[in-house]
């Protein structure tokens, strides 16, 4: 047991909320064994369609004291944290940029020559964001059901549904019945985005159902292994 | 044999970038329904890593996690959509939008692997034999079957091992060139062989090949991530969390060694493959396979049984595999069904024609696993082998594991345990064969004098 205590450990590292609007603050909290350092950088993934990310100014507030940091596309902010357990707030200063970007917040605990890292990606979304909800299917006779709780840890509580549709989510002519927040609708490919779920939370129970098509049955009953829908969201 | 990468992770870029369209890798765009993985309502797709860098942690690949990754449907066909779920179960974190098991490398990030795949022959239906971890899959590779089903601190039986087979069949010469500690230390029955003339330092490989003094069958071992390390030695087996840059350099040096002597190269088949997928996503479902009939021990089914049964009723996931030789059609993709025993089938065809390597390997052949001979041409190419990419490979990774702390995973514990047992039982042999191990042990003794005092 004492040997284990010699290693750097990250007991807790959270970023809340995990998905933020353009000017939202996030609360970063940690508890580690070892010397903690926070690293922050933005990233544009290859093939993600984004251009070069514009610089942003981050305001980091800790114990009531504010510090400004300018974060350019390839820079990294390194913040020695001192305390083994504490929290701070990161907020982006309002500017004209509306990049849809991922912010990397990385905690590294060091003890001796050994490091223990953990990275949390925080998607920074514009006021109107898009995404998907989906689950693996469970067959029930000729019906395929994909259902479950949409994880609040992914979207937080600040986004609500504007529309749902099948666009981008399925290239077949499959019809999907959607149940969520006590509302049920049938979606067809090519239909305009459905506003029936407007204002409902993105989190919570979703159920997607579809029937095996003649094409599926011709392939030994092999339908899709998962079902998903495209969602348009609005930041509260 | 490298460690722990899936076909799509290392070679998915071949089709994604249009470099080798015939290869069944990933195809743009990556956010296609056929690639989707699901975790608590989130939909996850393959993504190209921005950089080759050290990962936050290993990626799960023990049999129970592999069962989750394969996510078999009602008829047992793997859906291949549970990789993110297994990662979340393993790390006990909410997976990032771009989480490690779904990543793949660009051609620029794996320049040597990509070069060899495009120049020689890519095998895009090579599966690891068992849907489980390192030790069972490596045992099938070198024994034809496995009496273990998981990786842990254990003495692994070496029944029907390749070394005895080579010796007992016309005394075929063989050698293991190891860049660090050898994996075969996990098989106590093989220790005598390790210390008696057939195990060589990797640095001797190029010299032997250049001089034409190499044995007929060669196994090249990288330096393992999970093995004891000390001094400037660093892992190059591509096992996460380590970055793959060192492995790329190791592969380049091995290819350069294989092509040094034209006469030796003219008779060479170099097989580059991986023990298992390491928990990384691959989009091709492994086919149904009766592994019990092929002599492999299945894991026990827990009681009560989980929704996904822990049985070995399929092959393991696809792994990267490249055949490098003047005896293959250059620049081709081979879609034949292979696994690690395809190598053993080839050896039997060459050295014991008409007689299979073993009943277990014959059973696998009977279930559709082909010999590597199906990829070979009748006439060798006399075109000189092209040089590999020569650009320096920069590795962004973290070193500095504190020797005072014991390994925190089963493979690390197994290799460290084997090293300590070897040192205790045959200290002089170990000092001669693995001098760095002696230095490592001395450092461990100083850093860990007794439990509780560090």
Interface residues (C-beta under 8 A of the other chain):
Chain A: X1 X2 X3 X4 X6 X7 X18 X43 X44 X45 X46 X47 X48 X102 X111 X112 X113 X114 X115 X117 X118 X119 X120 X121 X123 X132 X133 X134 X135 X136 X139 X146 X148 X149 X150 X151 X153 X154 X168 X169 X170 X171 X203 X206 X220 X221 X222 X224 X225 X226 X228
Chain B: X28 X29 X30 X31 X33 X36 X38 X39 X40 X41 X42 X43 X47 X48 X50 X54 X56 X71 X73 X74 X75 X77 X79 X80 X81 X82 X93 X94 X96 X97 X98 X106 X398 X400 X401 X402 X404 X405 X406 X408 X448 X451 X452 X453 X454
